[in-house]
Amino acid sequence: MKMESTTVVVLGAGESGRAACELLLSRGAQVVLRDSKTSESLRRLAQDMAGRGVRVELGASEEIKTALPALDYGVISPGIDPSSALVRGNGRSSVDFGN
């Protein structure tokens, strides 16, 4: 599936979030990676991903509909609580998380 004209948010920068970013980049999507944490290892990851064209938001706490109003799809990593601020607002946004 080609995704050149789509923007996808990936919530969670852990192992599965990084894998999702890799797959989406390989399909041509514009990727936004968000995580509420700001550890040193995540900052290194952010530098690497930003160098590959990913928009990275560490320490993210705003609802998706406020922070990122123009998204097509979303991927929620298994470690992300669906009721967290990173996800809240999805019911009123146009982001498709497949739920």
TORPA-4810 file (N, C-alpha, C, O; in nm, 3 decimals):
<nodes>
NODE_1_0.084_-0.118_0.000_0.000_0.000_0.000_0.088_0.124_0.000_0.168_0.144_0.092_M
NODE_2_0.074_0.206_-0.102_0.149_0.331_-0.111_0.076_0.438_-0.031_-0.047_0.442_-0.029_K
NODE_3_0.153_0.524_0.035_0.092_0.624_0.123_0.153_0.763_0.102_0.160_0.842_0.196_M
NODE_4_0.196_0.793_-0.020_0.265_0.919_-0.046_0.187_1.044_-0.007_0.247_1.143_0.034_E
NODE_5_0.057_1.042_-0.018_-0.021_1.162_0.009_-0.090_1.158_0.145_-0.187_1.229_0.168_S
NODE_6_-0.039_1.074_0.236_-0.102_1.065_0.367_-0.006_1.106_0.478_0.116_1.093_0.467_T
NODE_7_-0.065_1.157_0.584_0.010_1.192_0.704_-0.040_1.103_0.817_-0.160_1.096_0.843_T
NODE_8_0.054_1.037_0.884_0.021_0.939_0.987_0.091_0.977_1.117_0.211_1.005_1.118_V
NODE_9_0.016_0.978_1.226_0.075_0.999_1.358_0.099_0.863_1.423_0.012_0.776_1.420_V
NODE_10_0.216_0.847_1.481_0.250_0.727_1.557_0.262_0.770_1.702_0.345_0.855_1.735_V
NODE_11_0.180_0.711_1.787_0.182_0.744_1.929_0.263_0.641_2.005_0.226_0.524_2.011_L
NODE_12_0.373_0.686_2.062_0.462_0.598_2.137_0.589_0.572_2.059_0.586_0.522_1.946_G
NODE_13_0.703_0.605_2.120_0.832_0.591_2.053_0.910_0.470_2.101_1.032_0.466_2.090_A
NODE_14_0.839_0.372_2.153_0.905_0.247_2.193_0.935_0.162_2.071_0.933_0.209_1.958_G
NODE_15_0.963_0.036_2.096_1.001_-0.056_1.988_0.896_-0.065_1.878_0.929_-0.058_1.760_E
NODE_16_0.769_-0.082_1.915_0.666_-0.095_1.812_0.641_0.037_1.740_0.612_0.038_1.620_S
NODE_17_0.652_0.149_1.810_0.637_0.279_1.746_0.746_0.306_1.644_0.720_0.358_1.536_G
NODE_18_0.868_0.269_1.680_0.980_0.285_1.585_0.959_0.196_1.464_0.985_0.239_1.351_R
NODE_19_0.914_0.073_1.485_0.889_-0.018_1.373_0.779_0.037_1.282_0.788_0.027_1.160_A
NODE_20_0.676_0.094_1.342_0.567_0.153_1.263_0.621_0.269_1.179_0.585_0.283_1.062_A
NODE_21_0.706_0.352_1.237_0.766_0.463_1.162_0.845_0.412_1.043_0.834_0.465_0.933_C
NODE_22_0.924_0.308_1.065_1.005_0.250_0.957_0.917_0.203_0.841_0.944_0.232_0.725_E
NODE_23_0.811_0.131_0.875_0.720_0.080_0.772_0.653_0.196_0.698_0.648_0.196_0.575_L
NODE_24_0.603_0.293_0.772_0.535_0.406_0.708_0.628_0.485_0.618_0.589_0.526_0.509_L
NODE_25_0.751_0.507_0.664_0.848_0.577_0.580_0.875_0.500_0.452_0.887_0.560_0.345_L
NODE_26_0.885_0.368_0.462_0.912_0.286_0.344_0.797_0.290_0.244_0.817_0.264_0.125_S
NODE_27_0.677_0.324_0.291_0.560_0.334_0.204_0.536_0.477_0.155_0.441_0.502_0.080_R
NODE_28_0.622_0.571_0.198_0.613_0.707_0.147_0.527_0.802_0.229_0.502_0.914_0.186_G
NODE_29_0.480_0.759_0.345_0.395_0.845_0.427_0.477_0.955_0.494_0.596_0.941_0.517_A
NODE_30_0.409_1.065_0.522_0.466_1.168_0.610_0.431_1.123_0.751_0.316_1.093_0.780_Q
NODE_31_0.532_1.118_0.839_0.513_1.058_0.971_0.538_1.160_1.081_0.633_1.237_1.077_V
NODE_32_0.448_1.157_1.180_0.464_1.235_1.302_0.473_1.135_1.417_0.381_1.055_1.437_V
NODE_33_0.583_1.138_1.491_0.603_1.048_1.604_0.587_1.128_1.733_0.656_1.228_1.755_L
NODE_34_0.493_1.084_1.819_0.467_1.156_1.945_0.487_1.062_2.064_0.450_0.945_2.059_R
NODE_35_0.546_1.117_2.169_0.559_1.044_2.295_0.553_1.145_2.408_0.602_1.257_2.395_D
NODE_36_0.494_1.106_2.519_0.482_1.197_2.632_0.611_1.205_2.714_0.627_1.295_2.796_S
NODE_37_0.703_1.112_2.691_0.829_1.110_2.767_0.938_1.190_2.695_0.924_1.226_2.579_K
NODE_38_1.047_1.216_2.768_1.156_1.296_2.712_1.293_1.244_2.755_1.383_1.325_2.778_T
NODE_39_1.311_1.115_2.765_1.438_1.058_2.812_1.551_1.085_2.712_1.527_1.123_2.597_S
NODE_40_1.672_1.064_2.758_1.789_1.084_2.671_1.785_0.988_2.552_1.817_1.028_2.440_E
NODE_41_1.744_0.864_2.574_1.738_0.769_2.462_1.632_0.812_2.361_1.650_0.793_2.240_S
NODE_42_1.522_0.869_2.407_1.419_0.919_2.314_1.469_1.041_2.238_1.434_1.060_2.122_L
NODE_43_1.549_1.124_2.302_1.604_1.241_2.232_1.699_1.196_2.121_1.701_1.255_2.013_R
NODE_44_1.777_1.091_2.147_1.865_1.037_2.041_1.781_0.980_1.927_1.810_1.002_1.809_R
NODE_45_1.676_0.906_1.962_1.585_0.853_1.861_1.523_0.966_1.780_1.513_0.958_1.657_L
NODE_46_1.483_1.072_1.848_1.421_1.186_1.781_1.516_1.247_1.679_1.474_1.284_1.569_A
NODE_47_1.643_1.260_1.715_1.741_1.314_1.620_1.752_1.225_1.497_1.754_1.274_1.384_Q
NODE_48_1.760_1.095_1.519_1.770_1.000_1.408_1.647_1.008_1.319_1.660_1.018_1.196_D
NODE_49_1.529_1.004_1.378_1.405_1.006_1.301_1.386_1.140_1.229_1.342_1.142_1.114_M
NODE_50_1.420_1.249_1.295_1.406_1.381_1.232_1.498_1.391_1.110_1.462_1.452_1.010_A
NODE_51_1.615_1.329_1.119_1.707_1.328_1.006_1.654_1.250_0.888_1.703_1.264_0.776_G
NODE_52_1.553_1.168_0.912_1.492_1.088_0.806_1.358_1.145_0.762_1.286_1.084_0.683_R
NODE_53_1.325_1.265_0.814_1.204_1.331_0.769_1.083_1.317_0.859_0.975_1.364_0.825_G
NODE_54_1.100_1.252_0.975_0.989_1.233_1.068_0.979_1.357_1.156_1.080_1.406_1.207_V
NODE_55_0.859_1.407_1.175_0.835_1.514_1.271_0.820_1.446_1.407_0.733_1.362_1.425_R
NODE_56_0.905_1.483_1.503_0.905_1.418_1.633_0.862_1.517_1.740_0.911_1.630_1.745_V
NODE_57_0.771_1.474_1.825_0.722_1.555_1.936_0.737_1.477_2.065_0.656_1.390_2.095_E
NODE_58_0.841_1.509_2.141_0.861_1.446_2.271_0.801_1.536_2.378_0.793_1.658_2.361_L
NODE_59_0.758_1.476_2.489_0.693_1.554_2.595_0.555_1.600_2.554_0.501_1.694_2.612_G
NODE_60_0.497_1.535_2.454_0.366_1.574_2.401_0.258_1.549_2.505_0.254_1.444_2.568_A
NODE_61_0.172_1.647_2.521_0.062_1.631_2.616_-0.071_1.682_2.562_-0.177_1.654_2.620_S
NODE_62_-0.067_1.756_2.452_-0.192_1.808_2.396_-0.270_1.697_2.326_-0.213_1.601_2.276_E
NODE_63_-0.402_1.714_2.324_-0.486_1.621_2.249_-0.450_1.630_2.101_-0.408_1.735_2.052_E
NODE_64_-0.466_1.520_2.032_-0.432_1.515_1.889_-0.506_1.621_1.810_-0.445_1.689_1.727_I
NODE_65_-0.635_1.636_1.833_-0.713_1.729_1.751_-0.665_1.872_1.767_-0.684_1.954_1.677_K
NODE_66_-0.602_1.904_1.880_-0.549_2.037_1.902_-0.410_2.051_1.843_-0.381_2.148_1.773_T
NODE_67_-0.325_1.953_1.871_-0.185_1.960_1.830_-0.163_1.931_1.683_-0.077_1.992_1.620_A
NODE_68_-0.239_1.838_1.629_-0.216_1.792_1.492_-0.349_1.779_1.418_-0.399_1.668_1.400_L
NODE_69_-0.406_1.890_1.375_-0.539_1.883_1.316_-0.547_1.821_1.176_-0.656_1.782_1.134_P
NODE_70_-0.437_1.810_1.104_-0.442_1.763_0.966_-0.373_1.627_0.950_-0.266_1.618_0.891_A
NODE_71_-0.435_1.523_1.004_-0.381_1.388_0.995_-0.480_1.297_0.925_-0.601_1.319_0.930_L
NODE_72_-0.426_1.192_0.860_-0.512_1.096_0.793_-0.533_0.970_0.875_-0.645_0.920_0.887_D
NODE_73_-0.425_0.918_0.933_-0.431_0.792_1.008_-0.346_0.803_1.133_-0.264_0.894_1.148_Y
NODE_74_-0.368_0.707_1.223_-0.288_0.702_1.344_-0.257_0.559_1.384_-0.334_0.467_1.356_G
NODE_75_-0.144_0.543_1.450_-0.101_0.414_1.503_-0.077_0.434_1.652_0.000_0.522_1.691_V
NODE_76_-0.143_0.354_1.735_-0.123_0.361_1.879_-0.038_0.242_1.922_-0.077_0.127_1.903_I
NODE_77_0.078_0.270_1.978_0.165_0.163_2.027_0.098_0.093_2.145_0.021_0.155_2.218_S
NODE_78_0.128_-0.036_2.165_0.063_-0.113_2.271_0.080_-0.054_2.411_-0.007_-0.076_2.496_P
NODE_79_0.188_0.018_2.437_0.212_0.073_2.569_0.139_0.203_2.598_0.149_0.256_2.708_G
NODE_80_0.065_0.255_2.501_-0.006_0.382_2.518_-0.147_0.356_2.568_-0.222_0.278_2.509_I
NODE_81_-0.183_0.422_2.676_-0.318_0.413_2.732_-0.414_0.487_2.638_-0.395_0.606_2.614_D
NODE_82_-0.515_0.419_2.585_-0.609_0.483_2.492_-0.682_0.604_2.551_-0.738_0.684_2.476_P
NODE_83_-0.683_0.616_2.683_-0.751_0.732_2.743_-0.653_0.845_2.775_-0.692_0.945_2.835_S
NODE_84_-0.526_0.831_2.736_-0.426_0.933_2.766_-0.449_1.058_2.682_-0.522_1.055_2.582_S
NODE_85_-0.387_1.168_2.723_-0.399_1.294_2.651_-0.346_1.283_2.508_-0.390_1.356_2.420_A
NODE_86_-0.252_1.191_2.485_-0.200_1.173_2.348_-0.309_1.127_2.252_-0.305_1.156_2.133_L
NODE_87_-0.407_1.054_2.305_-0.512_0.994_2.221_-0.643_1.071_2.231_-0.718_1.079_2.134_V
NODE_88_-0.671_1.127_2.346_-0.800_1.194_2.368_-0.831_1.293_2.258_-0.742_1.357_2.202_R
NODE_89_-0.957_1.304_2.228_-1.001_1.395_2.123_-1.018_1.326_1.990_-1.074_1.384_1.897_G
NODE_90_-0.969_1.202_1.979_-0.980_1.130_1.852_-1.124_1.114_1.808_-1.152_1.116_1.688_N
NODE_91_-1.217_1.098_1.901_-1.356_1.081_1.865_-1.414_1.202_1.793_-1.513_1.190_1.722_G
NODE_92_-1.352_1.317_1.812_-1.400_1.438_1.747_-1.307_1.483_1.636_-1.328_1.588_1.576_R
NODE_93_-1.204_1.405_1.607_-1.111_1.442_1.500_-1.132_1.352_1.380_-1.215_1.261_1.382_S
NODE_94_-1.056_1.377_1.277_-1.070_1.295_1.156_-0.960_1.188_1.148_-0.944_1.125_1.044_S
NODE_95_-0.886_1.167_1.256_-0.779_1.069_1.254_-0.838_0.929_1.267_-0.916_0.901_1.358_V
NODE_96_-0.800_0.842_1.175_-0.849_0.703_1.176_-0.747_0.615_1.245_-0.639_0.591_1.192_D
NODE_97_-0.782_0.567_1.366_-0.697_0.474_1.439_-0.742_0.331_1.419_-0.690_0.240_1.484_F
NODE_98_-0.837_0.311_1.331_-0.883_0.177_1.302_-0.969_0.118_1.413_-0.987_-0.004_1.419_G
NODE_99_-1.023_0.203_1.500_-1.107_0.151_1.608_-1.251_0.181_1.586_-1.335_0.143_1.668_N
</nodes>
